Every structure is written in structure tokens, then in C-alpha cells.
């Protein structure tokens, strides 16, 4: 045995010496195979631009902190222009359609082209390829961004028909968020009463029948409380946790509330538990809608609150990807809302009164420093948005790309 070991060791030493002085032809050194993406988690901070990230970093973590979304190793920028006849500034429907189909279209369109023809969507394509699929949002589950991945509509407001398409056509395995009103006929309140005190305009308004009953008949577990969500087992899952959005986006100090019945990180974790049982992999779309809605209100503190929940959600996705290296995680915003900049406190600058003005001063965590969030509009802007990613093919998001590039990267993974 000792002789054999010596011979092997000598052979290795000789081989090493030869390789250091002359190339070896005809023999390729084997390298460990790079992980192939089997799962995709795509996370949308609706309305989130670079300044939203920086304000959240300073407020929640301080000058030396780093958000979970900014710790992802690959980063780039996405342009957001739609193909709209009257505006160069996108809405969420056109922005998400670019991601979900690889085609630019008009504002208000849900995965249809400019001639109103339906386009194949990533969610439906992933399902057809045998993958599990899901969506999680703090908006209505039928709102523009999630809808673009799983439905087609010439008008984003057709939310009851979008819900019907989920059940009849694209069939996502997990659907979690708000928007119970669109799943029930007018006059048929569900777990969340019609015309609640927080917003008297909220009430059941569907026109496609009782879609919750139909979902149950199609094999979905239906849940509407945190306890029910926690107890839900494997299999298809529909969870609706609000009449409309899972927050109240009223003007600052006038009924604005961000207290989702179930947090975005919790919903995301549950979705991953269910989808990860599919041996063929999965596609999960996740969205924090409140960033956009509160930025429309120029509401700094609620925007920062929503940003933190988004970042905690990214941490959940990153932890999953760390344990499953065949998972690609991508974080982006569909557009920027508010024309936000992060500025020093300057009494000679704007007073901060009214909309589209400075909001603050706000504390920089762990210091005596303060900053202001200066809004220039209550609408969307044409700013590029940052994108960060980790996992197989994450490096393809490096550089500046049109928002349709998301589809170009994800479609081959999800349909392969």
C-alpha cells in the first residue's frame, strides 16, 4: 500500500511539473459545472427608483448599512419607456407587460400588443413548461403588475376577468394578496365587509360570479386570515387578505395606514414552501405595491415603511437562493414614482409644505444626521430604475438595458 501511494504521489508531482513548463494538448481540465437556473423569484418594488433605495438605507440601516436588495452581487439599470401614443412615461401595466412578454405596449394594457392582440406571458409559459407558478402582492392580486404575468386584457381595470383567467387559463398554483372585492359579485361581501370605515368605497364588485367558490371547486385552498395561511398545506392556494390593497394610501396624516393583515415576507415564505415541492422548479412573482401608492401621495414615512418590508422580503428570497443555488432572484422597480431625490436639510431650500415638496427632516439611523426626501411630482417619471440579481445568469443584468430585457433573460430559463 505504501508503494502504491508513493507512485501516485510521484505521478501527481510529475504532472504538476510538466503543466508548469509546457501546455498539455488534447486534454481539457474539468471545472465544476455552474448551477443551472431551475427556479426564478422576480421581485417588483412598484414605483421604486434609486432614491427610494437610498432613503430606505439611510433611514433603516444608517450610513454604513446595506439593504438586502443592494447586497445582491450583480446590478444594472432598466429603461422604462412604453410604446404609448400619448405618453413617454409608463404606467405599471405597460411596465409589467414589457417584463412579462418582452414587448412594449400602451399604458393600461395587460400583456396585449399595441393592436390589442394577446401576447404569451412568462407565467403561462412557465406553467406550460411544467413549472409551478405563483404571485404574491400587497396590491389586489389582479392588479396590473401581477396580472401582466398571468393574464391578457386590453384594459387593466378588468380585474374580475383577470381573476377568471387565473382560474380558467393560466392557473397559478399560489395566489396571495388583496382584492377580494373582484372575486365576489356585487352585494356578496366575503371575509372583508363591504364599505369598511377605513374606505367606504370598497365593496364587492365582480361580474364573473363567485370566483372564490369556483376556485375551491378547482382545487384551491382558500384562506383569508394569518392563522389560515399558516395552517394551509401543500397544493393550490388562494389567499385574499383585503377588499382592495392591503393598506390605505390616503394623504399623509389623513387615514394613511400600512398594516397588512399578513406581511409580504410571510406570504412570500409560504409561497416558496408550496412552490418548492415541484421537482421541475417554479416561477414566483412578488410585489410591494405600497411604495408606488405612498410615493404618489408624497408620503415619505409610509414609503419608507413599505421599502423596509420589501427589503425583508428580498432577504427571504436571498436566504432561499443561498440554500438552493439553482434559484435566480431579480429585484427591480417597474418605474419611478414621485421624482424623488435625497437631500441635505437646508432651511433655505423648500419649506416642505404641500405636495411635491420636501418631506422630513428624517433621521439617519445611528447618527445625529438628518436628511430630506424631496418630491418633484405625484406621478410617475421616466427615470431608469436599478435592478439587482443573484443566482444563475444574474450577470446578464449588468449594464443598462430596456425593461424588455427581463423577458429576454427569464423566458429561456422558464421555458427550457
N, C-alpha and C positions, 0 to 999 in steps of 0.2 A: 504493500500500500504506500509506504513512504517513497519508494522508487517511482510509482506512478504519479504521485503528486509532484515530485521533483521534475519529471518530464513535462507535465502540463505547465508548471510554472515557467520552466525554461522556454517552452514553446510560446507562451504569452509574452515573455520578455523579448524574445527574438522578434515576434510580430510587432511589438511596440517599437523596437529599434528600427525595424525596416520602415514602418509607417512614418517615422520621424525624418527619414532621409530620402525616401523615394515614394511616389504615388503608387497605389495598388490599383491596377486597371481590371475592369470586368467584375468587381465586387463592390456592391453598394452597402454602406453601413446602414443598419436598420435603426430607425428612430421611432420612439413611441408614437403611436397613431394619435393624432389630435382628436379630441372629442367631436362627435357629430351632433348637431343640434337635433334633439328629439322633441323638446318642449319649448314653447315661446310664451313669455309673460310680457305683454305690452302695456305700459302704464302711462296714462294721459293725465297730466296736470292741466285741466282745461283752463285756458287763459294765462298759462304760466310762461313768463319770459325770464330773461337772465336777471333782471332786477328783483323779481319775486323771489328767486332763489337766494340772492344776496341778502335781501332784507330778512328772510327767514333764518339764514345762517347767523347773522349778527344778533338777532333778537333771541333765538332759541339756544345758540351754542357759543356765541361770543367771537372775538376776532381771530382766535386760533382754532375754532371749531370747523368741522366739515360735515355737511349733510350727507346722509347715506346715498342720495342720488348723485352727489358730486364725488363720491368715493369710487364710483364705477370707473374702470380704467380707461375706457375709450369715450371720446367726446367729439362732437361736431356741431354743425348748425343746419337747420332746415329753413328754407323759404316757405312762405305760406300763401302765395297768391292763388286765388281761384281762377276759374275761367267764366267770369260773370259779365254780362253785357253792360252793367251799370256801376260796378264797383271793383276796385283792385284790392279791396280788403276782404278777407274771408270771414265767413261765419263758421260755426262748429260743424255744420252739416257738410259743407264743401271741403273743409279741412279734413274731417274724418273719412270722407269718401276718397280723397287722394291717398290716404294711408291704406284704406281697405280694398281699393280697386286698382291703384296705380294710374288713375285718370283724374285730371282736373275737371271741375264742373261748376255749375252756377250755385250761388248761395241758396240754401233751403233744400237742396237736392240730397236725397239719401241713396247713394250708390246707383244713380242713373246718370247717363251722359247728358250733354247739352241738348240733345234731341229727345231727351226723356226716355231713352231706352235703358232697360235694366242692365247692370254690369255684374259679373261674377264677383263675389265678396270673399275675403280671406276666411271669415268664419265658416261660410258654407263650403268653401273649398277644402278647408281643414277637416270638416266633418265628412265630406265625400271621400277623403283620403284615409279615413278610418280613425282619425284622432278624436279624442274627447274635446269638447269646446265649452267655453263659459264666458260670462260677463258679470262684472261687479262694478257698481257705481253708486255714488251718493245722490245722483240725479234720478229721474224716472228711468227705469230700465229700458224704456222705449224712447228715451231722449236721443238727440241727433248723433252723438258720438258712438254710443254702443250700437245704435240702430244701423249705422253705416256698415258695420262688420257682419250683420246678420239679416238685413232686410233691404228692400228696394222700394222707394216711394218718391214721387215727383214733388211731394211737399212734406217737410219734416213734421208738420203738425198732425199728420195722420197716425197718431200714436196707437190708437186702438187697432188699426190694421197692421201696424208693425208688430204689436203683440200677437195678433193672429198668425202672422208669418213666422214668428218664433215657434209656434206650436205646429203649424202645418208644413213649413218649408225647411227652415234652417235648423231647427230643433237643438239649440244649445243645451248641454247637459246641466249646466248650472246658470241660474238667472237670479241675481241678488241685488237689491237696491230699493228705490222708491217707486211711486207711480201706480199705486193700487187703483186709483180712480179710472185708469184707462183699461183695466181688466174687468170692470163691472158695469152693467147698464145703468143709465140714469135712474135714480131713485132706489138703487140697491147698494147701500153702504156696506162695506166689509169690516175688517178688523179695525180700520181707522174711520171714525164717524165723519159723515158729510158736514161741511161748514163748521170746522173747528174754530175755537176762539182765536187761535193764532192767525188764521186766514180764512175768512168767511167765503172766499171764492172757491175753495177746494171742495169738490164733490164728485161722486162717481159720474162718468160721462161717456162710457164706452158705447159703441154702436154695433159691436160684433157678438153680442150675447155675453153670457157669464163665462169668461175665459179662464177664470180660476177653476171652475167646475170642469171645464174641458181639459185643463192642464192635469188635474188629478186623474181624469179618465185616461189621459195619455201616459200615465205612469210617473208623474212628478209628485214628490212630496211637497206640500205647501206649508210654509212657515211664515209667521208674522211677528214673533217675539224673540228676544235673545235666548230664552230657555229652549224654545222650539228649534231654533237654529243649532244650538249646541247639541241637542239630542238627535238631530237628523242623521240618518245613516247613509250608507252608500247608495248610489243610484241618482236618478234625475232629481233636481232640487230647484224649486221656485220659492224665493223669499221676497216678500214685499213689506217694507217697513215704514211707509209713509203714504199719505194721499198723493203727494207730488214729490218734490225734492225732499231729502232727509234733513232739511234745515229751513230757516226762514230768512230770505235775503232782503228784508226791508231796509230802509235807510238807517244809517248808523244811529243807534240810540232810540230807534222807533220800532222795536219789535224784532230786531235782527237777532237770530238765535242759531248757533251751531252746536247742536246736541243730538247727533244721530242716535236713533234707538239702538243700533248696533254699529260699532265703529268700522271704518274702512279696513283697517288692519285685520280685524276679527273676521269680517266677511271674506277677505282675501285668503286668510289662513284656512277657512272652511272650504272655500272653492278648491284650493290646492290639495287638501286632504282627499276630496272626492275625485278630482280630475287625475291625480297622480296614480290612481289604480289602473288606468288604461295602459296596457303594455305597448300600445302604438304611439304613446305620447299625447300631448294636449296643446291647445291654444287657449290662453286666458287674456281677455281684455279687462283692464282695471282703470277706473276713472275717479278722480276727485273733482267734482263739478263745482264745489263751493268757492274755489279760487276764482273762477271766472265770475260767478254771480256777485260775490262780495267786491271784486275789483270793479265791476260795473257800478257798484254803489260807492266806489272810492272809500271803502271801509277797511282801513289798514289792519286793525286788530283782528277782525274776523278772517281776513285774507291770510294773516299770519297763523291763525289757529288752524285753518284748513291746510295750509302748507305743511304744518307740523304733522298732521295726520297723514298727509300724502307721504312725507318722508318716512314715517314709521311703517307705512305700507311697503315702501321700497325696501326697507330693512327686512321685512318678512320675505319679500321676493328674493332678496340677495342671500338670505340665510338658506332658502330652499335651493337656490342655484349652487351655493357652496357645497351642499350635500349631494347635489345632482348636477355634475359638471356638463351634462348634455342639455342644459337649460340655458336659453338665451333670454336675458332680461333687457328691455329697452325702456327708457324713460324720456318722455318729451312733452311738449305742450302743443296743442293744435293751432294756437295763435297767441298773441299777447293781448291782454286786456288792461286798459287804464293808462297806457302811455307812461308807465311808472319809471321813476328814477329814484335812487337812494342818495340823499344829500346830507350835508352837514347842517347843524342847527344854526341858522343865521337870522337874527331879528330884522335885518334889512331886507330879507327876501319876503316872499309872500306871507300873509298873516295866517294862512291855514283855514280861513273861514270859507264855508261853502264848498261846492263840489269842484273837481278839477283844480285842487289847490294842495298845499302841503298838509300832511296828516302826521301828527306827532307833537312834540318830540317823543321818541321811543327809546327805551334803554338798550344799550349793547350789553348783553349778558356778561356778568362777572366783572364789569368795569363801571366807572363813573361816567363813561361816554354816552352820548345820545346821538340819534340820527333822525331824519325825517324821511317820509315816503311822499314824494311829490307826484301827484297825478296830473296828467295833461288832458285827459278825456275820460268820459264814462263809457266809451265804446271800444271796439277792437282797434288794433293798429296793424301796420304791415311789417313790424319788426321781425327779423329772423328769430327763431326760438332755439334754445340749446337742446341737444339730445345727448344722452349718456347711455352706455351699454356695457354689459359684461356677458361673457359666455361665448360659445362658438359663433364665429362670424361677426362678433361685436366690433371688430376693427373696421368693418365696412361702413360704419357710421362716422369714421374720422373724416374731417373735411367739411365742406359746405355742399349741400345737396338740395334739390327740390323735395317737397314733402312726399311726392310720389316715390321717392327712393325707398321709403319704408316698405312699400309693397314689393319693390324690386328685390329687396333682401329677404323678406319674410315668405313670399309666395313659394320660391323653390324649396324652402325648408318644410313648409306645411303641406305641400302637395307632393313631396317626393316619397 
